[in-house]
Amino acid sequence: MHALTGFSLVSLLSFGYLSWDWAKPSLVADGPGEASEQPSVAPPQPPHIIFILTDDQGYHDVGYHGSDIETPTLDRLAAEGVKLENYYIQPICTPSRSQLLTGRYQIHTGLQHSIIRPRQPNCLPLDQVTLPQKLQEAGYSTHMVGKWHLGFYRKECLPTRRGFDTFLGSLTGNVDYYTYDNCDGPGVCGFDLHEGESVAWGLSGQYSTMLYAQRVSHILASHSPRQPLFLYVAFQAVHTPLQSPREYLYRYRTMGNVARRKYAAMVTCMDEAVRNITWALKRYGFYNNSVIIFSSDNGGQTFSGGSNWPLRGRKGTYWEGGVRGLGFVHSPLLKRKRRTSRALVHITDWYPTLVGLAGGTASAADGLDGYDVWPAISEGRASPRTEILHNIDPLYNHARHGSLEGGFGIWNTAVQAAIRVGEWKLLTGDPGYGDWIPPQTLAAFPGSWWNLERMASARQAVWLFNISADPYEREDLAGQRPDVVRALLARLADYNRTAIPVRYPAENPRAHPDFNGGAWGPWASDEEEEEEEEEARSRSFSRGRRKKKCKICKLRSFFRKLNTRLMSQQI
């Protein structure tokens, strides 16, 4: 089952078979459209699906959005396919990835709050069928390369146990691009690069963007185009730390802002990795029957070189800059190409859409929140989606000036929540920093100029925008349209009645890499999981019951209290 694990890949890498040089620009067509392709015909088999997810790439950080960053491959692929310009994702890493792989909103997976941190005994719910598992049922070979960030405290949580035949990548949220070390606090550091379910110590030293593109090429080279293939390529780029090979930095040497310069170099390197993947699809006979989907996972982090201009907000917020995604579909199978789609699409929609393309079924009985949007993308039909629940997070810091009374007795406006219904978008609670931040191309901004676009609304807890007419969220209509506010608050209340309890457990000291040979990896056994669940039940139903005294229980209690005070502020 794990055909690409172990010594074979290490050997190939060592002898240079998968070296980055094989796909130098001189050996690759100048763009995806330059190769002579056969006319599009009905595929004789389900299409190969390649889903490329980038990390922290801002809305403004692609060439076709007017960026100062060079992305020729993404520009060409998007121009020849369908650009998704009404496409939504989640504001941070874990939520977007969980909704992609389950087709469900966060309120229906228990992952409403924050991210899954390395030391938390938490992961994607094991009782939910994932997208790769559905594709396996449809006869697909499934492979994942890149960042997981959906929990790993038990082996059952690992990618290879959640539907992927093979896996090469990191389990945590961010690692060094060369050493693959990750620190989750002072002195809590470990190695995080895994091949299948083993630690891939021997691959350290290779830049992750290049390593992941090389792995994709090897999968394609060793796979038959006659068997349908699902490739999930979750680049670590362009998440911090800001690291890039020197040759990419050189072309941005005149960019004054150092963070922006490094970030731009990382984006361009990732763009070339996508070019090499596209070239490999053509070389090995997959391209003509393939669907390539490109998506960012959340808004750009403006403090680390990213830009969402002219949208409001940044990563970690529910303003458009945090949830409006970069996205396009490139495929010879598209019926209407070279166009821009304004159809409303959300990241949960990929689950039923791709299962449908694969010839599988994803019925309402599966509890999905996504819709099959392929007719909207391929043929230009109307999207079946009319609303999006961005999220309801009951654990996030409550807004000081929110109340049930302020929500007409329908909704407590102190709770962080956001919803889009038709052309209207409502936010309650604390949506996050609501600034408009221009591209940081200068070494420093004059303070007075920077403050021109700062919006401090400390006494506010409800916002309403007509997103179709005002995509930059500059005119709050909450005071003028209380009727719309009431209606959207009622929709939030309806959704909240279907929510399952938030799962955000305290950190477990046993997760420390020192107890796992110096690497991040599973640490909990089935017996320990049962103990955790029993402890949780005990807290919920028998608070007065005398608790068992033990050292590990005291440690858990300490970390739980520390977690409550600090964790929600650490994103």
C-alpha positions as CSV (number, residue, x, y, z in Angstrom):
1,M,0.0,0.0,0.0
2,H,2.8,2.4,0.8
3,A,4.7,1.9,-2.4
4,L,6.6,5.1,-2.2
5,T,8.0,4.7,1.3
6,G,11.4,3.8,2.6
7,F,14.8,3.4,1.0
8,S,13.6,3.7,-2.6
9,L,12.8,7.4,-2.5
10,V,15.9,8.2,-0.5
11,S,18.0,6.4,-3.1
12,L,16.4,8.2,-6.0
13,L,16.9,11.5,-4.3
14,S,20.5,10.7,-3.5
15,F,21.3,9.8,-7.2
16,G,19.6,12.9,-8.5
17,Y,16.8,11.3,-10.3
18,L,14.4,13.7,-8.8
19,S,16.7,16.7,-8.7
20,W,15.2,20.1,-9.2
21,D,17.5,20.6,-12.3
22,W,15.4,18.2,-14.4
23,A,12.7,20.9,-14.7
24,K,14.9,23.9,-15.3
25,P,13.2,26.6,-17.4
26,S,15.3,25.7,-20.4
27,L,13.8,22.2,-20.3
28,V,10.2,23.2,-19.8
29,A,7.7,24.8,-22.1
30,D,7.4,28.5,-21.4
31,G,3.8,28.0,-20.1
32,P,1.1,25.4,-19.7
33,G,-0.5,26.4,-22.9
34,E,2.4,26.0,-25.2
35,A,2.4,22.3,-25.6
36,S,0.2,21.0,-28.4
37,E,-2.8,19.4,-26.8
38,Q,-5.5,17.1,-28.2
39,P,-9.0,18.5,-28.4
40,S,-11.1,18.0,-25.3
41,V,-13.3,15.0,-25.5
42,A,-15.4,13.1,-23.0
43,P,-13.0,11.3,-20.8
44,P,-12.9,7.5,-21.1
45,Q,-12.4,7.3,-17.3
46,P,-12.8,9.4,-14.2
47,P,-10.4,12.4,-14.4
48,H,-7.1,12.7,-12.5
49,I,-7.6,15.3,-9.8
50,I,-4.7,17.5,-8.6
51,F,-5.5,19.8,-5.7
52,I,-2.8,22.4,-5.0
53,L,-3.2,24.3,-1.7
54,T,-0.9,27.2,-0.8
55,D,-0.4,28.4,2.8
56,D,-0.9,32.1,3.7
57,Q,-0.8,33.4,0.2
58,G,-2.6,36.7,0.1
59,Y,-5.4,37.8,-2.2
60,H,-3.1,40.4,-3.8
61,D,-0.1,38.0,-4.1
62,V,-0.7,36.6,-7.6
63,G,0.2,38.3,-10.9
64,Y,-3.4,38.3,-12.3
65,H,-4.5,40.4,-9.3
66,G,-2.0,43.1,-10.1
67,S,0.7,42.0,-7.7
68,D,4.3,43.1,-7.8
69,I,5.2,39.4,-7.4
70,E,6.0,37.3,-10.5
71,T,3.7,34.3,-10.9
72,P,3.8,33.5,-14.6
73,T,2.6,29.9,-14.2
74,L,-0.4,30.6,-12.1
75,D,-1.3,33.5,-14.4
76,R,-1.3,31.2,-17.5
77,L,-3.1,28.4,-15.8
78,A,-5.8,30.7,-14.5
79,A,-6.1,32.6,-17.8
80,E,-6.6,29.3,-19.7
81,G,-9.0,27.9,-17.2
82,V,-11.7,29.5,-14.9
83,K,-10.8,32.1,-12.3
84,L,-12.9,31.9,-9.2
85,E,-13.5,35.4,-8.1
86,N,-16.3,34.8,-5.5
87,Y,-14.4,32.0,-3.7
88,Y,-14.2,31.6,0.0
89,I,-12.0,29.8,2.4
90,Q,-11.4,30.0,6.2
91,P,-9.2,32.5,8.0
92,I,-6.7,30.1,9.4
93,C,-5.0,26.8,8.5
94,T,-6.8,23.9,10.3
95,P,-10.3,25.0,9.6
96,S,-9.7,25.3,5.8
97,R,-8.1,21.9,5.6
98,S,-10.7,20.2,7.7
99,Q,-13.5,21.7,5.6
100,L,-11.8,20.6,2.4
101,L,-11.4,17.0,3.5
102,T,-14.8,16.6,5.2
103,G,-17.1,18.9,3.2
104,R,-18.5,20.2,6.5
105,Y,-18.5,23.5,8.4
106,Q,-16.4,23.8,11.5
107,I,-19.5,23.7,13.7
108,H,-20.1,20.2,12.4
109,T,-16.6,18.8,13.2
110,G,-16.0,20.4,16.6
111,L,-13.1,22.4,15.2
112,Q,-14.7,25.8,15.6
113,H,-11.9,27.3,17.7
114,S,-8.4,28.2,16.6
115,I,-6.1,25.5,15.1
116,I,-5.0,22.1,16.2
117,R,-1.7,22.7,18.1
118,P,1.1,20.1,18.2
119,R,0.6,19.1,21.8
120,Q,-3.2,18.8,21.8
121,P,-4.9,15.4,21.8
122,N,-7.1,16.4,18.9
123,C,-7.5,15.6,15.2
124,L,-10.0,15.5,12.4
125,P,-13.0,13.5,13.7
126,L,-12.4,9.8,13.1
127,D,-16.0,9.1,12.5
128,Q,-16.2,11.2,9.4
129,V,-15.4,9.9,5.9
130,T,-12.8,12.0,4.3
131,L,-12.5,13.1,0.6
132,P,-9.6,10.7,-0.2
133,Q,-11.5,7.8,1.4
134,K,-14.5,8.6,-0.8
135,L,-12.2,8.7,-3.8
136,Q,-10.6,5.4,-2.8
137,E,-14.1,3.9,-2.9
138,A,-14.4,5.2,-6.4
139,G,-11.2,3.4,-7.5
140,Y,-8.7,6.2,-7.1
141,S,-5.1,6.0,-6.0
142,T,-4.6,8.8,-3.4
143,H,-1.4,10.6,-2.5
144,M,-0.7,13.5,-0.2
145,V,2.4,15.7,-0.3
146,G,3.0,18.6,2.1
147,K,1.4,20.0,5.2
148,W,-1.2,18.0,7.2
149,H,-2.1,20.2,10.2
150,L,-5.2,18.1,11.1
151,G,-3.8,16.4,14.2
152,F,-1.6,13.4,14.9
153,Y,-1.8,12.5,18.5
154,R,-2.9,8.9,17.6
155,K,-1.8,6.9,14.6
156,E,-5.5,6.7,13.5
157,C,-5.2,10.5,12.9
158,L,-2.4,10.2,10.4
159,P,-2.9,10.9,6.7
160,T,-2.2,7.3,5.8
161,R,-5.1,6.3,8.1
162,R,-7.5,8.9,6.7
163,G,-7.5,7.9,3.1
164,F,-4.1,8.5,1.5
165,D,-2.1,5.6,0.1
166,T,1.1,7.6,0.6
167,F,2.3,10.7,2.4
168,L,5.4,12.8,2.5
169,G,5.2,16.0,4.5
170,S,4.9,17.6,7.9
171,L,2.2,17.0,10.5
172,T,2.4,20.3,12.4
173,G,1.5,23.8,11.3
174,N,4.9,25.3,10.4
175,V,8.5,24.0,10.1
176,D,11.8,25.2,8.9
177,Y,12.0,24.9,5.1
178,Y,15.4,23.2,5.2
179,T,15.8,21.5,8.6
180,Y,12.1,20.7,9.2
181,D,12.4,21.6,12.9
182,N,9.3,23.0,14.6
183,C,9.1,24.7,18.0
184,D,5.8,24.9,19.9
185,G,7.2,27.1,22.6
186,P,10.6,27.6,24.3
187,G,12.5,24.3,24.5
188,V,9.6,22.3,22.9
189,C,11.2,21.6,19.5
190,G,11.2,18.6,17.3
191,F,11.8,17.3,13.8
192,D,8.8,17.1,11.5
193,L,9.1,15.5,8.1
194,H,7.4,12.2,7.6
195,E,7.4,9.5,5.0
196,G,4.3,7.5,5.4
197,E,4.2,6.8,9.2
198,S,7.9,7.0,9.7
199,V,10.2,10.0,10.4
200,A,12.1,11.0,7.2
201,W,15.4,12.0,8.8
202,G,17.3,11.4,5.6
203,L,15.5,14.1,3.6
204,S,16.5,17.0,5.8
205,G,18.4,19.8,4.1
206,Q,16.2,20.0,0.9
207,Y,14.0,23.1,0.5
208,S,10.4,21.9,1.1
209,T,8.8,23.5,-2.0
210,M,11.3,21.8,-4.3
211,L,11.2,18.5,-2.4
212,Y,7.4,18.3,-2.6
213,A,7.3,19.1,-6.3
214,Q,10.0,16.4,-6.9
215,R,7.8,13.9,-5.0
216,V,4.8,14.7,-7.1
217,S,6.9,14.1,-10.3
218,H,8.0,10.7,-8.9
219,I,4.4,9.7,-8.2
220,L,3.4,10.6,-11.7
221,A,6.4,8.8,-13.2
222,S,5.6,5.6,-11.4
223,H,1.8,5.6,-11.8
224,S,-0.3,4.4,-14.7
225,P,-2.4,7.1,-16.4
226,R,-5.1,4.4,-16.8
227,Q,-5.8,4.4,-13.1
228,P,-7.5,7.5,-11.7
229,L,-5.2,9.5,-9.4
230,F,-5.9,12.0,-6.6
231,L,-3.0,14.2,-5.7
232,Y,-3.3,16.6,-2.8
233,V,-0.3,18.9,-2.8
234,A,-0.4,21.1,0.3
235,F,2.6,23.4,0.0
236,Q,4.1,24.7,3.2
237,A,4.9,27.9,1.1
238,V,4.4,30.7,1.8
239,H,3.9,30.4,5.6
240,T,6.6,31.6,7.9
241,P,9.5,31.2,8.5
242,L,10.4,33.5,5.5
243,Q,13.0,31.3,3.8
244,S,13.9,31.1,0.1
245,P,16.7,29.8,-2.1
246,R,19.1,32.7,-2.9
247,E,18.5,32.7,-6.6
248,Y,14.8,33.7,-6.1
249,L,15.7,36.5,-3.7
250,Y,18.0,38.1,-6.2
251,R,15.2,39.1,-8.7
252,Y,13.5,41.1,-5.9
253,R,16.7,42.7,-4.6
254,T,15.3,46.2,-5.3
255,M,12.2,45.6,-3.1
256,G,12.7,47.8,0.0
257,N,10.7,45.9,2.5
258,V,12.8,42.9,3.6
259,A,9.8,40.7,4.7
260,R,8.0,41.4,1.4
261,R,11.2,40.6,-0.6
262,K,11.6,37.2,1.1
263,Y,7.9,36.5,0.8
264,A,7.9,37.4,-2.9
265,A,10.8,35.1,-3.5
266,M,8.9,32.2,-1.8
267,V,5.8,32.8,-3.9
268,T,7.8,32.8,-7.2
269,C,9.6,29.6,-6.2
270,M,6.2,28.0,-5.5
271,D,5.0,29.2,-8.9
272,E,7.9,27.4,-10.6
273,A,7.1,24.3,-8.6
274,V,3.5,24.4,-10.0
275,R,5.0,24.7,-13.4
276,N,7.1,21.6,-12.9
277,I,4.1,19.7,-11.7
278,T,2.1,20.7,-14.7
279,W,5.0,19.7,-17.0
280,A,5.2,16.3,-15.4
281,L,1.4,15.8,-15.9
282,K,2.0,16.3,-19.6
283,R,5.2,14.3,-19.8
284,Y,3.7,11.2,-18.2
285,G,0.3,11.3,-20.0
286,F,-2.0,12.6,-17.3
287,Y,-2.8,16.1,-18.4
288,N,-5.5,15.6,-21.1
289,N,-7.7,13.8,-18.5
290,S,-6.9,16.0,-15.5
291,V,-8.5,18.7,-13.4
292,I,-6.1,21.0,-11.6
293,I,-7.5,23.0,-8.7
294,F,-5.5,25.8,-7.1
295,S,-6.5,27.4,-3.8
296,S,-5.1,29.4,-1.0
297,D,-5.9,28.3,2.6
298,N,-6.6,31.7,4.2
299,G,-5.8,35.3,3.8
300,G,-2.2,36.6,3.7
301,Q,-0.4,37.5,6.9
302,T,0.4,41.2,6.4
303,F,3.0,41.3,9.1
304,S,5.0,38.7,7.3
305,G,5.1,40.1,3.8
306,G,1.6,39.1,2.6
307,S,-1.0,41.4,1.0
308,N,-4.7,41.2,0.7
309,W,-5.1,44.7,-0.8
310,P,-7.6,46.1,-1.6
311,L,-9.6,43.8,0.7
312,R,-10.0,44.6,4.4
313,G,-8.3,42.6,7.1
314,R,-5.8,39.8,7.1
315,K,-5.2,36.1,8.1
316,G,-7.1,35.2,11.2
317,T,-9.9,37.6,10.7
318,Y,-13.4,37.3,9.2
319,W,-13.1,40.4,7.0
320,E,-12.8,39.7,3.3
321,G,-9.0,39.8,3.5
322,G,-9.1,36.8,5.8
323,V,-11.7,34.6,4.0
324,R,-11.7,35.6,0.3
325,G,-9.5,33.0,-1.4
326,L,-7.3,32.8,-4.4
327,G,-8.7,30.1,-6.6
328,F,-8.9,28.8,-10.2
329,V,-9.6,25.5,-12.1
330,H,-7.5,24.5,-15.0
331,S,-8.5,21.5,-17.1
332,P,-8.9,20.4,-20.7
333,L,-12.3,19.0,-19.6
334,L,-13.8,22.4,-18.9
335,K,-16.6,23.2,-21.3
336,R,-16.2,26.9,-21.0
337,K,-12.6,28.0,-20.6
338,R,-10.7,31.3,-20.4
339,R,-13.2,33.2,-18.3
340,T,-13.9,34.5,-14.8
341,S,-16.6,33.0,-12.7
342,R,-18.5,35.0,-10.1
343,A,-20.4,32.0,-8.9
344,L,-20.4,31.7,-5.1
345,V,-18.0,28.8,-4.1
346,H,-16.8,27.7,-0.7
347,I,-14.0,25.3,0.2
348,T,-16.5,22.8,1.5
349,D,-17.8,22.5,-2.0
350,W,-14.8,20.6,-3.3
351,Y,-15.8,17.5,-1.5
352,P,-19.1,16.8,-3.3
353,T,-17.8,18.3,-6.5
354,L,-14.7,16.1,-6.7
355,V,-16.6,13.0,-5.6
356,G,-19.1,13.7,-8.3
357,L,-16.4,14.1,-10.9
358,A,-14.9,10.7,-9.7
359,G,-18.2,9.0,-10.4
360,G,-19.0,8.6,-6.7
361,T,-22.0,9.7,-4.7
362,A,-22.2,12.3,-1.9
363,S,-25.7,12.5,-0.7
364,A,-27.4,14.8,1.8
365,A,-27.4,11.8,4.1
366,D,-23.6,12.3,4.4
367,G,-24.2,15.5,6.4
368,L,-22.3,17.7,4.0
369,D,-22.4,21.4,3.9
370,G,-20.8,21.6,0.5
371,Y,-22.5,21.6,-3.0
372,D,-21.5,20.2,-6.3
373,V,-20.4,23.3,-8.1
374,W,-18.9,21.7,-11.2
375,P,-21.7,22.8,-13.6
376,A,-21.2,26.4,-12.3
377,I,-17.4,26.2,-12.9
378,S,-17.3,24.2,-16.2
379,E,-20.5,25.4,-17.9
380,G,-21.1,28.8,-16.3
381,R,-24.4,27.9,-14.7
382,A,-25.7,29.5,-11.5
383,S,-24.1,28.2,-8.3
384,P,-26.4,26.1,-6.1
385,R,-24.8,27.9,-3.1
386,T,-26.6,31.0,-1.8
387,E,-25.0,31.4,1.6
388,I,-21.9,30.6,3.6
389,L,-21.5,30.2,7.3
390,H,-18.0,31.5,7.8
391,N,-18.0,30.3,11.4
392,I,-19.4,30.5,15.0
393,D,-16.7,30.4,17.6
394,P,-18.1,30.4,21.2
395,L,-14.7,30.2,22.8
396,Y,-13.1,33.3,21.2
397,N,-12.9,36.4,23.4
398,H,-16.3,37.8,23.7
399,A,-16.8,41.4,22.5
400,R,-17.2,43.8,25.4
401,H,-20.1,45.7,23.9
402,G,-22.0,42.7,22.5
403,S,-25.1,41.2,24.1
404,L,-28.3,39.2,23.6
405,E,-30.2,42.4,23.8
406,G,-28.1,43.9,21.1
407,G,-29.0,41.0,18.9
408,F,-32.8,41.6,19.3
409,G,-33.0,38.7,21.7
410,I,-32.1,36.4,18.8
411,W,-28.3,36.1,19.1
412,N,-25.7,37.1,21.6
413,T,-23.6,39.6,19.5
414,A,-20.7,39.2,21.9
415,V,-20.0,35.8,20.2
416,Q,-17.6,35.8,17.3
417,A,-19.5,34.8,14.2
418,A,-19.8,35.6,10.5
419,I,-22.3,34.6,7.8
420,R,-22.9,35.5,4.1
421,V,-26.5,35.2,2.7
422,G,-27.0,36.3,-0.8
423,E,-25.3,39.7,-1.2
424,W,-25.3,40.4,2.5
425,K,-22.5,39.7,5.0
426,L,-23.0,39.9,8.8
427,L,-20.3,39.9,11.5
428,T,-20.7,39.8,15.2
429,G,-18.4,39.8,18.2
430,D,-14.8,40.5,17.5
431,P,-14.0,39.7,13.8
432,G,-10.3,40.6,14.2
433,Y,-8.2,43.6,13.1
434,G,-10.2,45.4,10.4
435,D,-7.5,47.5,8.7
436,W,-6.9,48.0,5.0
437,I,-3.2,47.4,4.6
438,P,-1.5,48.4,1.3
439,P,1.3,46.2,-0.1
440,Q,4.4,46.6,2.0
441,T,6.8,47.4,-0.7
442,L,8.6,50.2,1.2
443,A,11.1,49.6,4.0
444,A,9.0,51.6,6.4
445,F,5.7,53.5,6.4
446,P,5.2,57.0,7.8
447,G,3.1,56.4,10.9
448,S,0.5,59.1,10.0
449,W,-0.1,57.5,6.6
450,W,-0.4,54.0,8.0
451,N,-3.1,55.2,10.5
452,L,-5.2,56.7,7.7
453,E,-6.6,53.2,7.0
454,R,-6.9,52.0,10.6
455,M,-10.4,51.3,11.8
456,A,-10.9,51.1,15.6
457,S,-14.5,50.3,16.6
458,A,-14.1,49.1,20.1
459,R,-17.7,49.9,21.0
460,Q,-19.2,47.9,18.1
461,A,-20.3,44.2,17.9
462,V,-22.4,44.0,14.8
463,W,-21.5,44.9,11.1
464,L,-23.5,44.5,7.9
465,F,-22.2,44.8,4.4
466,N,-23.5,44.4,0.9
467,I,-20.6,42.4,-0.4
468,S,-21.7,42.5,-4.0
469,A,-21.7,46.3,-4.1
470,D,-19.0,46.9,-1.4
471,P,-16.5,44.0,-1.5
472,Y,-14.0,46.2,0.4
473,E,-16.3,46.5,3.4
474,R,-16.1,50.3,3.7
475,E,-19.8,51.1,4.3
476,D,-21.4,49.4,7.3
477,L,-25.2,49.2,6.8
478,A,-26.1,47.6,10.1
479,G,-27.8,50.8,11.3
480,Q,-29.7,51.4,8.1
481,R,-31.0,47.8,7.6
482,P,-32.0,46.4,10.9
483,D,-34.4,44.1,9.0
484,V,-31.5,42.4,7.3
485,V,-29.5,42.2,10.5
486,R,-32.5,40.4,12.2
487,A,-32.8,37.9,9.3
488,L,-29.1,37.0,9.4
489,L,-29.0,36.8,13.2
490,A,-31.8,34.3,12.9
491,R,-29.8,32.3,10.4
492,L,-26.9,32.2,12.8
493,A,-29.2,30.9,15.5
494,D,-30.5,28.3,13.1
495,Y,-27.0,27.1,12.3
496,N,-26.0,27.2,16.0
497,R,-28.7,24.7,16.9
498,T,-27.0,22.1,14.6
499,A,-23.5,22.7,16.1
500,I,-21.6,20.0,18.0
501,P,-19.5,20.9,21.1
502,V,-16.2,22.5,20.5
503,R,-13.3,20.2,20.9
504,Y,-10.2,22.1,22.0
505,P,-8.5,20.0,24.7
506,A,-5.6,21.1,26.9
507,E,-2.1,20.3,25.8
508,N,-0.6,17.1,26.9
509,P,3.0,17.1,28.2
510,R,3.5,13.6,26.8
511,A,3.5,15.1,23.3
512,H,7.0,16.6,23.8
513,P,9.3,15.4,21.0
514,D,11.9,14.4,23.6
515,F,9.6,11.5,24.4
516,N,9.4,10.5,20.7
517,G,13.0,10.3,19.7
518,G,13.3,14.0,19.0
519,A,10.5,14.1,16.4
520,W,6.8,15.2,16.4
521,G,4.5,12.2,16.1
522,P,1.7,10.2,17.7
523,W,2.0,9.8,21.4
524,A,-1.4,8.5,22.7
525,S,-2.4,4.9,22.9
526,D,-6.0,3.6,22.7
527,E,-6.0,3.1,26.4
528,E,-4.9,6.7,27.0
529,E,-7.6,8.0,24.6
530,E,-10.2,6.1,26.6
531,E,-8.9,7.6,29.8
532,E,-9.1,11.1,28.2
533,E,-12.7,10.5,27.1
534,E,-13.6,9.1,30.6
535,E,-12.1,12.2,32.2
536,A,-14.0,14.5,30.0
537,R,-17.3,12.6,30.7
538,S,-16.5,12.8,34.4
539,R,-16.0,16.6,34.2
540,S,-19.2,17.1,32.3
541,F,-21.6,14.9,34.3
542,S,-20.0,14.4,37.7
543,R,-18.3,17.7,38.6
544,G,-18.8,17.0,42.3
545,R,-17.2,13.5,42.1
546,R,-13.8,13.2,43.8
547,K,-11.1,13.1,41.2
548,K,-8.3,10.5,41.1
549,K,-5.0,11.9,42.4
550,C,-2.0,11.3,40.2
551,K,0.9,13.3,38.8
552,I,-0.3,13.1,35.2
553,C,-3.7,14.4,36.3
554,K,-2.2,17.4,38.0
555,L,-0.1,18.1,34.9
556,R,-3.2,17.9,32.7
557,S,-5.0,20.3,35.0
558,F,-2.1,22.7,34.9
559,F,-2.0,22.8,31.1
560,R,-5.7,23.0,30.8
561,K,-5.7,26.2,32.9
562,L,-2.8,27.6,31.0
563,N,-4.5,26.8,27.8
564,T,-7.7,28.6,28.8
565,R,-5.8,31.8,29.5
566,L,-3.3,31.9,26.6
567,M,-4.1,29.7,23.7
568,S,-6.8,31.8,22.0
569,Q,-4.2,34.6,21.7
570,Q,-1.5,32.5,20.0
571,I,-2.6,32.4,16.4
